[in-house]
């Protein structure tokens, strides 16, 4: 471990909770050689779980029961207090009720114990009093140099260190392996472990984080990044409490080549506080979290099964470097299913090279076609086995040499539930498994074994596969989905950067007049459609002459953000008389809505040039309470809310990332010249949108900055309508709204 990883985190000191929780300290915390169970008794279900989990991982160190009223627990001698132990254990698991935890913590400090897990609930999750109790618990622990996991926590297991202070059922057999798991949940751990057992997925460390009072998700991420046994990290997330530290850990994982796969729950439509903008309606809480996870190159999944299947692919297989896939099965229906799933994931299934087709055809019945995806047909299964290898095995040998493929998936590892009674068949089967395992290991491109369905792997199959270091990916649906997830992770490597994290809570909004908002963008070099303020009908006509007709006449008042709702916009004006009439109508609407008198700034009217053709785009920034400023890009005008075709990113971003956002829109063909229209200059558009985002990030008290529409026609780009909303206090400290 590097010196940097052993050091105190930036901004922390050794006497603070953050200063205690370093990767070096966590490596010690998650590998204790002796355990004290405080509050353990023969009738304690929690203590029995820990005993069983310890047996499951092969723990051979001392288990030291501590109970004030029992002389023995589980046949082991017990002591009344941690102070009575002959030597301090490496870790104390506190099973005592909430009211007793503080006293136990003081006993731990007196006994020289450095690491504690707290099971009890009734802390932060219980309201204000609980939050105060938790703050006191953490302060006490830090003052004594104790690192604490929890409270409201079920502990952890570590298969590499063979230790499991884990107060939950562990499905057997438990397989050690490359998948590290951290959960903002307790009981769900058993469900994950049960699926991992059924698919022979091996785990390294499984940690229940509880309230994260001292050890956070980000801390456990850093521990798993440093852990040599862990190749891939699984997270179950209910929230991302500290985006800045979380994103910094994600960046370190990306640099270390350790994928993170996350099941993030809590989908909500709470939206943003700056509801004056269309952007706030499309950038809901979960959509922002989804964008942040994508920016951090964290693979977001929708189920436990997808979580662990994706992790198993990344943990056991070589990740493909390209999207050209060879498919080898013994079923035409399987070929169809895989082809459909591959299309949805953007994975290609190209034709085999002529040499590959020729080599495969030599081992197929005359009626079978040697094409990709390949169905070797069930005919070969009807013939008695005389040699270890089958048609699909020969096809694998040929496909792995195909220069037009980046990887191959195949369903050739079919292992029965029990060893065949016929010794000759058993020997053929096991010889074939050995050959396939060696072929996978030495293949020039990834060869990924796949099961047709997601079924439990029985003891015999488990022994054969694990004995040859082979792992089957679970089912066609999950398998191809996992490959798609892995490809996207591979393609985004090296793009992760730290996110800024939450900003102070938003205050009361203060909208700017459009004239002032236009000046902000214009001063930053953002192209804005020509326009002038008018304070009379004559000035409106003169403005129209200056900016070029046809024109739009609209209210420019800080008090009116949705102008069309009050009759404050008239468009498509050419003649002087209709411009004069439009001015009178719009000015009257402004006066009646705001209560201003004619000539006041609240009743100002803006005359702007109209633009025909082209495409209208939305570029808007709002402030997420957790992640800070968020950019939304989508089709503009009224389409933004109707179609919900929007791409989001947490700011700041550059033009390259904005270009990727544009590429994610379903409406992209409208920008690239659909049905003969002139294509937009996407590079120029991306630069303008990135500039708008930069203006927003630099704006004091930002609540929303929205350009809707941002008009683009070829390389012509102009902001047609601009909305800026800031905090009242920030606005009062800035320039007057005049």
Secondary structure, DSSP 4 states (H G I P E B T S, - for coil): --HHHHSPPTT--TTSHHHH--HHHHHHHTT-SEEEEET--TT-HHHHHHHHHHHHHT--SEEEEE-SS-SEETTEE-BSSGGG-SS--SEEEE-S-HHHHHHHHHHHHHHT--EEEE----SGGG-HHHHHHHHHHHHHHHHTT-EEEESS--BEEETTTTB--B-S---SSPPEEEEEEEES-STHHHHHHHHHHHTT--EEEEEE-TT-SSS-HHHHHHHHHH-SS-SEEEEEES--S-HHHHHHHHHHHHHHT-EEEEEE--------S-TTSHHHHH--HHHHHHHHHHHTTEEEESSHHHHHHHHHHHHHSPPPSSSBEEEEES-HHHHHHHHHHHHHTT-B-PPPPHHHHHHHHTTS-TTS---SSEE--THHHHSPP-SS--HHHHHHHHHTT-TT-SEEEE------SS--SSHHHHHHHHHHHHHHHHHHHH-SSEEEEB-SS--PPPHHHHHHHHHTT---B--HHHHHHHHHHHHHHHHTTT---------PPP-SEEEPPHHHHHHHHHHTT--B--EEEESSHHHHHHHHHHH-SSEEEEE--TT-S-GGGGT-EEEEE-SHHHHHHHHHHHHHHHHHHH-PPTTSGGG-EEEEE---SSEEEEEEEEEETTTEEEEEEEE-TTHHHHH--EEEEESP--HHHHHHHHHT-TTHHHHTTGGGPPPP-HHHHHHHHHHHHHHHHHSTTEEEEEEEEEEEETTEEEE--EEEEEEHHHHHHS----
